[in-house]
Amino acid sequence: MHMNPGKVGLVGGVLFGGFHLIWSILVATGMGQALYDFVLWAHMIHVAVIIGPFDVTAFITLVIMTTIVGYCVGYALATVWNRVHRG
């Protein structure tokens, strides 16, 4: 089965960027700290972590960078898949 690296890259970009968009929305609405505290509690981890205030510049940077990284990871994985499964 051949994978289109560009399409797989887009899927990776949407997933990576999308998760970080949701995280940014949680931080902006003040729900980020509660979610993070719950995740640490559920994993039985005791670390003092304080979620900072929402910052528009950090938000834009985070979403753009993770979208680019997601695209690159998806593209690379599809390329490797295609090379390994040459018929």
N, CA, C and O atoms as a GROMACS GRO file, in nm:
protein
  348
    1MET      N    1   0.085  -0.118   0.000
    1MET     CA    2   0.000   0.000   0.000
    1MET      C    3   0.089   0.124   0.000
    1MET      O    4   0.175   0.141   0.087
    2HIS      N    5   0.069   0.209  -0.097
    2HIS     CA    6   0.148   0.333  -0.109
    2HIS      C    7   0.078   0.445  -0.032
    2HIS      O    8  -0.043   0.462  -0.040
    3MET      N    9   0.157   0.521   0.043
    3MET     CA   10   0.105   0.637   0.116
    3MET      C   11   0.153   0.764   0.050
    3MET      O   12   0.269   0.774   0.010
    4ASN      N   13   0.065   0.861   0.038
    4ASN     CA   14   0.102   0.991  -0.015
    4ASN      C   15   0.164   1.072   0.099
    4ASN      O   16   0.093   1.112   0.191
    5PRO      N   17   0.297   1.098   0.093
    5PRO     CA   18   0.362   1.169   0.203
    5PRO      C   19   0.300   1.306   0.233
    5PRO      O   20   0.293   1.346   0.349
    6GLY      N   21   0.256   1.377   0.132
    6GLY     CA   22   0.196   1.508   0.154
    6GLY      C   23   0.066   1.497   0.233
    6GLY      O   24   0.042   1.577   0.324
    7LYS      N   25  -0.018   1.399   0.199
    7LYS     CA   26  -0.144   1.382   0.270
    7LYS      C   27  -0.121   1.334   0.413
    7LYS      O   28  -0.187   1.380   0.507
    8VAL      N   29  -0.028   1.240   0.430
    8VAL     CA   30   0.002   1.193   0.565
    8VAL      C   31   0.063   1.307   0.646
    8VAL      O   32   0.035   1.320   0.766
    9GLY      N   33   0.145   1.390   0.584
    9GLY     CA   34   0.200   1.506   0.650
    9GLY      C   35   0.090   1.602   0.696
    9GLY      O   36   0.096   1.656   0.806
   10LEU      N   37  -0.010   1.622   0.611
   10LEU     CA   38  -0.122   1.710   0.650
   10LEU      C   39  -0.198   1.653   0.770
   10LEU      O   40  -0.237   1.727   0.860
   11VAL      N   41  -0.218   1.521   0.770
   11VAL     CA   42  -0.285   1.458   0.884
   11VAL      C   43  -0.203   1.480   1.011
   11VAL      O   44  -0.258   1.517   1.115
   12GLY      N   45  -0.073   1.457   1.003
   12GLY     CA   46   0.015   1.479   1.118
   12GLY      C   47   0.011   1.624   1.165
   12GLY      O   48   0.004   1.650   1.285
   13GLY      N   49   0.015   1.716   1.071
   13GLY     CA   50   0.011   1.858   1.105
   13GLY      C   51  -0.119   1.897   1.172
   13GLY      O   52  -0.119   1.972   1.270
   14VAL      N   53  -0.230   1.848   1.120
   14VAL     CA   54  -0.361   1.879   1.179
   14VAL      C   55  -0.370   1.820   1.320
   14VAL      O   56  -0.421   1.886   1.411
   15LEU      N   57  -0.323   1.696   1.338
   15LEU     CA   58  -0.329   1.634   1.470
   15LEU      C   59  -0.240   1.706   1.571
   15LEU      O   60  -0.286   1.745   1.678
   16PHE      N   61  -0.112   1.724   1.538
   16PHE     CA   62  -0.019   1.789   1.630
   16PHE      C   63  -0.064   1.932   1.659
   16PHE      O   64  -0.074   1.972   1.775
   17GLY      N   65  -0.090   2.009   1.554
   17GLY     CA   66  -0.133   2.147   1.572
   17GLY      C   67  -0.267   2.156   1.642
   17GLY      O   68  -0.289   2.244   1.725
   18GLY      N   69  -0.358   2.065   1.609
   18GLY     CA   70  -0.491   2.064   1.668
   18GLY      C   71  -0.489   2.038   1.818
   18GLY      O   72  -0.559   2.104   1.894
   19PHE      N   73  -0.407   1.940   1.860
   19PHE     CA   74  -0.396   1.913   2.003
   19PHE      C   75  -0.343   2.035   2.078
   19PHE      O   76  -0.390   2.065   2.188
   20HIS      N   77  -0.248   2.104   2.019
   20HIS     CA   78  -0.192   2.221   2.086
   20HIS      C   79  -0.286   2.341   2.079
   20HIS      O   80  -0.282   2.428   2.167
   21LEU      N   81  -0.368   2.348   1.978
   21LEU     CA   82  -0.473   2.450   1.973
   21LEU      C   83  -0.572   2.428   2.088
   21LEU      O   84  -0.611   2.522   2.157
   22ILE      N   85  -0.611   2.302   2.107
   22ILE     CA   86  -0.702   2.269   2.218
   22ILE      C   87  -0.637   2.302   2.352
   22ILE      O   88  -0.702   2.359   2.440
   23TRP      N   89  -0.508   2.267   2.368
   23TRP     CA   90  -0.438   2.299   2.492
   23TRP      C   91  -0.439   2.451   2.516
   23TRP      O   92  -0.463   2.497   2.628
   24SER      N   93  -0.412   2.528   2.411
   24SER     CA   94  -0.410   2.673   2.425
   24SER      C   95  -0.547   2.727   2.466
   24SER      O   96  -0.556   2.822   2.544
   25ILE      N   97  -0.653   2.669   2.413
   25ILE     CA   98  -0.788   2.710   2.450
   25ILE      C   99  -0.812   2.678   2.598
   25ILE      O  100  -0.873   2.758   2.670
   26LEU      N  101  -0.765   2.561   2.643
   26LEU     CA  102  -0.779   2.525   2.784
   26LEU      C  103  -0.706   2.624   2.874
   26LEU      O  104  -0.757   2.664   2.979
   27VAL      N  105  -0.586   2.664   2.833
   27VAL     CA  106  -0.509   2.762   2.912
   27VAL      C  107  -0.581   2.897   2.911
   27VAL      O  108  -0.591   2.962   3.015
   28ALA      N  109  -0.630   2.939   2.796
   28ALA     CA  110  -0.696   3.069   2.785
   28ALA      C  111  -0.824   3.075   2.869
   28ALA      O  112  -0.860   3.181   2.920
   29THR      N  113  -0.892   2.961   2.883
   29THR     CA  114  -1.016   2.959   2.961
   29THR      C  115  -0.992   2.928   3.108
   29THR      O  116  -1.087   2.923   3.186
   30GLY      N  117  -0.867   2.908   3.146
   30GLY     CA  118  -0.835   2.881   3.286
   30GLY      C  119  -0.850   2.736   3.327
   30GLY      O  120  -0.841   2.704   3.445
   31MET      N  121  -0.873   2.647   3.230
   31MET     CA  122  -0.893   2.506   3.261
   31MET      C  123  -0.765   2.423   3.248
   31MET      O  124  -0.764   2.305   3.284
   32GLY      N  125  -0.659   2.483   3.198
   32GLY     CA  126  -0.534   2.411   3.176
   32GLY      C  127  -0.473   2.356   3.304
   32GLY      O  128  -0.428   2.241   3.308
   33GLN      N  129  -0.472   2.437   3.409
   33GLN     CA  130  -0.412   2.393   3.536
   33GLN      C  131  -0.487   2.273   3.594
   33GLN      O  132  -0.426   2.177   3.640
   34ALA      N  133  -0.619   2.279   3.592
   34ALA     CA  134  -0.700   2.169   3.646
   34ALA      C  135  -0.675   2.040   3.569
   34ALA      O  136  -0.662   1.933   3.629
   35LEU      N  137  -0.668   2.049   3.437
   35LEU     CA  138  -0.643   1.930   3.356
   35LEU      C  139  -0.504   1.874   3.385
   35LEU      O  140  -0.487   1.753   3.402
   36TYR      N  141  -0.405   1.962   3.391
   36TYR     CA  142  -0.268   1.918   3.418
   36TYR      C  143  -0.257   1.855   3.556
   36TYR      O  144  -0.190   1.753   3.573
   37ASP      N  145  -0.321   1.916   3.656
   37ASP     CA  146  -0.321   1.859   3.791
   37ASP      C  147  -0.385   1.721   3.792
   37ASP      O  148  -0.335   1.630   3.859
   38PHE      N  149  -0.494   1.704   3.718
   38PHE     CA  150  -0.561   1.574   3.711
   38PHE      C  151  -0.470   1.469   3.646
   38PHE      O  152  -0.458   1.358   3.697
   39VAL      N  153  -0.407   1.505   3.535
   39VAL     CA  154  -0.318   1.410   3.465
   39VAL      C  155  -0.204   1.366   3.556
   39VAL      O  156  -0.171   1.248   3.561
   40LEU      N  157  -0.142   1.461   3.626
   40LEU     CA  158  -0.034   1.425   3.718
   40LEU      C  159  -0.086   1.335   3.830
   40LEU      O  160  -0.023   1.236   3.864
   41TRP      N  161  -0.201   1.370   3.887
   41TRP     CA  162  -0.259   1.289   3.994
   41TRP      C  163  -0.288   1.148   3.944
   41TRP      O  164  -0.256   1.050   4.013
   42ALA      N  165  -0.349   1.136   3.826
   42ALA     CA  166  -0.386   1.005   3.772
   42ALA      C  167  -0.264   0.917   3.744
   42ALA      O  168  -0.273   0.794   3.746
   43HIS      N  169  -0.151   0.980   3.716
   43HIS     CA  170  -0.027   0.905   3.692
   43HIS      C  171   0.058   0.892   3.818
   43HIS      O  172   0.171   0.844   3.814
   44MET      N  173   0.000   0.935   3.930
   44MET     CA  174   0.068   0.928   4.060
   44MET      C  175   0.202   1.000   4.057
   44MET      O  176   0.301   0.952   4.112
   45ILE      N  177   0.204   1.116   3.993
   45ILE     CA  178   0.324   1.199   3.983
   45ILE      C  179   0.304   1.322   4.071
   45ILE      O  180   0.198   1.385   4.068
   46HIS      N  181   0.406   1.354   4.149
   46HIS     CA  182   0.398   1.470   4.238
   46HIS      C  183   0.508   1.569   4.201
   46HIS      O  184   0.621   1.560   4.248
   47VAL      N  185   0.472   1.662   4.115
   47VAL     CA  186   0.564   1.766   4.071
   47VAL      C  187   0.487   1.897   4.074
   47VAL      O  188   0.373   1.904   4.028
   48ALA      N  189   0.547   1.999   4.129
   48ALA     CA  190   0.481   2.129   4.132
   48ALA      C  191   0.498   2.198   3.997
   48ALA      O  192   0.607   2.243   3.962
   49VAL      N  193   0.389   2.204   3.922
   49VAL     CA  194   0.390   2.269   3.791
   49VAL      C  195   0.281   2.375   3.792
   49VAL      O  196   0.167   2.347   3.829
   50ILE      N  197   0.316   2.495   3.751
   50ILE     CA  198   0.218   2.603   3.745
   50ILE      C  199   0.203   2.645   3.599
   50ILE      O  200   0.300   2.686   3.535
   51ILE      N  201   0.082   2.636   3.549
   51ILE     CA  202   0.053   2.678   3.413
   51ILE      C  203   0.046   2.831   3.413
   51ILE      O  204  -0.031   2.890   3.489
   52GLY      N  205   0.125   2.891   3.328
   52GLY     CA  206   0.130   3.037   3.323
   52GLY      C  207   0.008   3.097   3.256
   52GLY      O  208  -0.078   3.025   3.206
   53PRO      N  209   0.001   3.228   3.255
   53PRO     CA  210  -0.112   3.296   3.190
   53PRO      C  211  -0.104   3.281   3.038
   53PRO      O  212   0.003   3.259   2.982
   54PHE      N  213  -0.218   3.293   2.975
   54PHE     CA  214  -0.225   3.282   2.829
   54PHE      C  215  -0.145   3.396   2.765
   54PHE      O  216  -0.154   3.511   2.806
   55ASP      N  217  -0.067   3.360   2.663
   55ASP     CA  218   0.016   3.457   2.591
   55ASP      C  219  -0.008   3.435   2.442
   55ASP      O  220   0.019   3.327   2.390
   56VAL      N  221  -0.059   3.536   2.373
   56VAL     CA  222  -0.094   3.523   2.232
   56VAL      C  223   0.027   3.485   2.146
   56VAL      O  224   0.016   3.400   2.059
   57THR      N  225   0.141   3.548   2.171
   57THR     CA  226   0.262   3.517   2.092
   57THR      C  227   0.304   3.373   2.112
   57THR      O  228   0.338   3.304   2.016
   58ALA      N  229   0.302   3.326   2.238
   58ALA     CA  230   0.337   3.186   2.265
   58ALA      C  231   0.236   3.093   2.198
   58ALA      O  232   0.273   2.989   2.143
   59PHE      N  233   0.108   3.128   2.203
   59PHE     CA  234   0.003   3.048   2.141
   59PHE      C  235   0.027   3.032   1.991
   59PHE      O  236   0.024   2.921   1.938
   60ILE      N  237   0.050   3.142   1.923
   60ILE     CA  238   0.072   3.138   1.778
   60ILE      C  239   0.196   3.056   1.745
   60ILE      O  240   0.195   2.973   1.655
   61THR      N  241   0.304   3.080   1.819
   61THR     CA  242   0.428   3.006   1.797
   61THR      C  243   0.407   2.857   1.820
   61THR      O  244   0.450   2.776   1.738
   62LEU      N  245   0.342   2.821   1.930
   62LEU     CA  246   0.317   2.681   1.963
   62LEU      C  247   0.240   2.609   1.853
   62LEU      O  248   0.279   2.502   1.808
   63VAL      N  249   0.130   2.669   1.810
   63VAL     CA  250   0.045   2.603   1.711
   63VAL      C  251   0.116   2.593   1.576
   63VAL      O  252   0.109   2.489   1.511
   64ILE      N  253   0.184   2.698   1.533
   64ILE     CA  254   0.254   2.694   1.404
   64ILE      C  255   0.367   2.592   1.408
   64ILE      O  256   0.381   2.512   1.316
   65MET      N  257   0.448   2.595   1.513
   65MET     CA  258   0.563   2.503   1.520
   65MET      C  259   0.519   2.357   1.529
   65MET      O  260   0.576   2.272   1.462
   66THR      N  261   0.418   2.328   1.610
   66THR     CA  262   0.374   2.189   1.622
   66THR      C  263   0.306   2.141   1.494
   66THR      O  264   0.314   2.023   1.461
   67THR      N  265   0.240   2.231   1.423
   67THR     CA  266   0.182   2.193   1.293
   67THR      C  267   0.293   2.159   1.194
   67THR      O  268   0.282   2.060   1.122
   68ILE      N  269   0.398   2.238   1.191
   68ILE     CA  270   0.512   2.211   1.101
   68ILE      C  271   0.579   2.080   1.139
   68ILE      O  272   0.608   1.997   1.052
   69VAL      N  273   0.604   2.060   1.268
   69VAL     CA  274   0.667   1.935   1.313
   69VAL      C  275   0.577   1.816   1.280
   69VAL      O  276   0.626   1.714   1.233
   70GLY      N  277   0.448   1.828   1.303
   70GLY     CA  278   0.355   1.720   1.270
   70GLY      C  279   0.356   1.687   1.122
   70GLY      O  280   0.353   1.570   1.084
   71TYR      N  281   0.361   1.790   1.039
   71TYR     CA  282   0.368   1.766   0.894
   71TYR      C  283   0.497   1.692   0.860
   71TYR      O  284   0.494   1.594   0.785
   72CYS      N  285   0.609   1.736   0.914
   72CYS     CA  286   0.738   1.674   0.885
   72CYS      C  287   0.742   1.529   0.932
   72CYS      O  288   0.794   1.442   0.862
   73VAL      N  289   0.688   1.502   1.050
   73VAL     CA  290   0.686   1.366   1.102
   73VAL      C  291   0.599   1.277   1.013
   73VAL      O  292   0.640   1.167   0.976
   74GLY      N  293   0.481   1.324   0.978
   74GLY     CA  294   0.394   1.247   0.890
   74GLY      C  295   0.456   1.222   0.754
   74GLY      O  296   0.449   1.111   0.702
   75TYR      N  297   0.517   1.324   0.697
   75TYR     CA  298   0.584   1.311   0.567
   75TYR      C  299   0.696   1.208   0.575
   75TYR      O  300   0.708   1.121   0.489
   76ALA      N  301   0.778   1.218   0.680
   76ALA     CA  302   0.891   1.125   0.696
   76ALA      C  303   0.842   0.982   0.716
   76ALA      O  304   0.896   0.889   0.656
   77LEU      N  305   0.740   0.963   0.798
   77LEU     CA  306   0.689   0.828   0.821
   77LEU      C  307   0.632   0.766   0.694
   77LEU      O  308   0.655   0.649   0.667
   78ALA      N  309   0.558   0.844   0.616
   78ALA     CA  310   0.503   0.793   0.491
   78ALA      C  311   0.614   0.760   0.392
   78ALA      O  312   0.606   0.661   0.320
   79THR      N  313   0.717   0.843   0.387
   79THR     CA  314   0.830   0.817   0.298
   79THR      C  315   0.902   0.689   0.337
   79THR      O  316   0.934   0.607   0.251
   80VAL      N  317   0.928   0.671   0.465
   80VAL     CA  318   0.993   0.548   0.512
   80VAL      C  319   0.904   0.428   0.482
   80VAL      O  320   0.952   0.326   0.435
   81TRP      N  321   0.775   0.440   0.509
   81TRP     CA  322   0.680   0.332   0.482
   81TRP      C  323   0.688   0.290   0.334
   81TRP      O  324   0.696   0.172   0.302
   82ASN      N  325   0.685   0.390   0.245
   82ASN     CA  326   0.689   0.361   0.102
   82ASN      C  327   0.819   0.292   0.062
   82ASN      O  328   0.817   0.203  -0.023
   83ARG      N  329   0.928   0.331   0.119
   83ARG     CA  330   1.057   0.269   0.086
   83ARG      C  331   1.068   0.127   0.139
   83ARG      O  332   1.125   0.040   0.073
   84VAL      N  333   1.016   0.105   0.257
   84VAL     CA  334   1.022  -0.029   0.317
   84VAL      C  335   0.928  -0.125   0.243
   84VAL      O  336   0.957  -0.244   0.233
   85HIS      N  337   0.818  -0.074   0.192
   85HIS     CA  338   0.718  -0.160   0.129
   85HIS      C  339   0.719  -0.149  -0.024
   85HIS      O  340   0.614  -0.159  -0.088
   86ARG      N  341   0.835  -0.129  -0.080
   86ARG     CA  342   0.843  -0.128  -0.227
   86ARG      C  343   0.814  -0.267  -0.279
   86ARG      O  344   0.861  -0.367  -0.225
   87GLY      N  345   0.737  -0.271  -0.383
   87GLY     CA  346   0.698  -0.402  -0.435
   87GLY      C  347   0.758  -0.425  -0.565
   87GLY      O  348   0.737  -0.530  -0.625
   0.00000   0.00000   0.00000
